[in-house]
Amino acid sequence: MTAQDKKKLDGYFGFCQRKRDIHVGLKLEEELEKKKIYLLLLTKECSKKNEELYREKASDSPLTILYRYEGDYPVALACGYEKLNAVGLSDPHLANAILDILKADKE
């Protein structure tokens, strides 16, 4: 991942924070039940058990994209947290932009 990509991700996550489109913890589960999460990012810290629970909850919504990110970019820090299992984004445009960069990092 280039420095420019990291800067873009920082900006995108910053926009999400200002719009209050980042959901974690219980709020994430509530928004998944309401089918308002567009992108569900699972981080390295997410256990297989939690991943299965999130997959089950996300399977109810046809719009939710589930993506497990194993790269070096600190998603938790970008969202303003020290450690996170999963992050839900409810803005489809920012979620697509973030997902494109994270997928390109994997290749």
Secondary structure, DSSP 8 states (H G I E B T S, - for coil): --HHHHHHHHHHHHHHHHHT-EE-HHHHHHHHHTT--SEEEE-TT--HHHHHHHHHHHTT-TT-EEEE--SSS-HHHHTT-S--SEEEE--HHHHHHHHHHHHHHH-
